[in-house]
Amino acid sequence: MESLLKGAVKFMEEGFLEHAELFASLKHAQDPHTLFISCVDSRVVPNLITNCLPGELFMVRNVANIVPPYRISEEYLSTTSAIEYALYALNIKTIIVCGHSDCGGCAALYKPESEFSKMPNVRHWIKLIEPIKSEVLKFSGDDKAKIAWLTERLNVINSIENILTYPGVEEACENGELNIYGWHYIIETGEIFSYDLKERSFKLLAIRKDEH
């Protein structure tokens, strides 16, 4: 806790001053350009890996960056509510679903029920991506590394498909009014692989020559 307090004081005395004008402009409103959906894993830091400043990203974070299919419910739907707000209140036009390597949430799919005795809600949440498990095991055999990255990538694709179930989203994408991207971030190398929706494959993220 002491390190956090020191960090907060350092921010007030140094970090804030560096961007004082920016924070002043954000006093009464936000206008983020991107909805960034990622895992709650502490190793995934959206602003760091995108080089974005405060106010640029509207972030939704949960275990394993899962987006459930759209539905209206009497339950308290945190992820669904946040995505609704981004789409229909903030009118965000870019969405990134960012999965990552060594994802504990994805790995949980292959854990025995006994390991969730004190985490029943986590287990229930992970069941949202249970269908991915059978697909992965068809192609991976006993290769643990292959199981991991296949699960992580199929999970990103699954979340993209579920975003398309939100009202008006599929039509907006077809009309070019909304862009959705899927990323697979490799923690130990810093590499980011982006999902090409047309070719249905992940490619190493790079700036095209015509964008220089």
C-alpha positions, -999 to 999 in steps of 0.1 A, spaced: 0 0 0 29 24 8 41 21 -28 7 30 -41 5 61 -18 39 72 -30 29 67 -66 -3 88 -61 17 116 -45 42 115 -74 14 117 -99 -1 148 -82 33 165 -79 48 154 -113 26 133 -137 -5 155 -135 14 186 -142 28 171 -174 -7 168 -188 -25 195 -168 -40 212 -199 -53 178 -211 -69 170 -178 -85 205 -177 -101 198 -211 -116 166 -198 -131 183 -167 -168 182 -180 -169 156 -208 -152 127 -225 -149 120 -261 -130 87 -265 -123 75 -300 -121 38 -292 -138 12 -271 -111 -11 -258 -122 -44 -244 -95 -64 -226 -88 -88 -198 -84 -77 -162 -50 -93 -161 -26 -69 -145 0 -74 -172 -23 -59 -198 -22 -21 -197 -43 -7 -225 -29 29 -225 6 16 -224 3 -8 -253 -16 16 -275 4 47 -265 -29 66 -257 -35 95 -233 -63 98 -208 -96 104 -225 -88 84 -257 -99 49 -247 -132 39 -232 -122 7 -214 -142 -24 -206 -123 -51 -186 -133 -85 -173 -119 -120 -168 -108 -132 -202 -121 -102 -222 -154 -120 -228 -183 -103 -246 -215 -121 -240 -243 -121 -267 -265 -90 -264 -296 -95 -242 -318 -74 -219 -321 -88 -184 -331 -80 -148 -296 -90 -138 -268 -65 -134 -249 -67 -167 -217 -48 -163 -200 -56 -196 -231 -53 -217 -241 -20 -201 -206 -5 -207 -207 -16 -244 -242 -1 -247 -230 32 -233 -200 33 -256 -220 26 -287 -252 46 -280 -242 74 -256 -206 81 -267 -211 70 -304 -178 53 -305 -169 42 -340 -139 19 -333 -139 -12 -311 -108 -33 -302 -112 -67 -284 -78 -75 -270 -69 -109 -258 -35 -119 -245 -10 -147 -241 -10 -168 -209 -46 -159 -202 -57 -175 -169 -93 -170 -178 -90 -190 -210 -69 -216 -193 -96 -220 -167 -117 -238 -194 -95 -268 -189 -94 -268 -151 -114 -293 -130 -145 -281 -111 -127 -287 -78 -104 -257 -84 -134 -233 -84 -148 -242 -50 -142 -206 -38 -148 -190 -72 -183 -201 -84 -189 -169 -102 -157 -171 -121 -166 -206 -132 -200 -195 -143 -186 -166 -162 -161 -189 -181 -189 -212 -191 -198 -184 -216 -169 -196 -238 -173 -234 -231 -181 -242 -268 -146 -230 -277 -131 -258 -257 -144 -286 -280 -133 -268 -311 -98 -263 -298 -94 -299 -287 -102 -310 -323 -70 -294 -336 -46 -292 -308 -42 -327 -293 -22 -325 -261 0 -296 -271 -5 -272 -242 10 -242 -260 -13 -247 -290 -43 -252 -268 -35 -218 -251 -31 -197 -282 -60 -213 -300 -83 -207 -271 -72 -171 -267 -76 -163 -304 -110 -181 -307 -121 -162 -276 -113 -129 -293 -132 -140 -324 -162 -152 -303 -163 -118 -286 -163 -100 -320 -192 -122 -332 -212 -114 -300 -206 -76 -304 -223 -80 -338 -255 -91 -319 -259 -56 -304 -286 -35 -320 -275 -18 -352 -239 -30 -350 -237 -54 -379 -254 -29 -402 -230 -2 -390 -201 -24 -398 -214 -32 -433 -219 5 -440 -184 13 -428 -197 34 -399 -181 12 -373 -149 -8 -373 -142 -38 -350 -107 -52 -345 -95 -83 -326 -60 -83 -311 -39 -110 -295 -12 -94 -274 19 -115 -266 31 -103 -232 67 -115 -233 75 -101 -268 52 -71 -270 39 -84 -303 3 -78 -313 -15 -99 -338 -46 -84 -354 -75 -105 -367 -84 -99 -403 -122 -103 -405 -122 -108 -442 -94 -134 -444 -103 -148 -410 -67 -150 -398 -44 -132 -373 -15 -112 -387 13 -94 -370 3 -58 -366 23 -34 -387 19 0 -403 13 -2 -440 38 16 -462 12 39 -475 4 51 -440 38 65 -433 
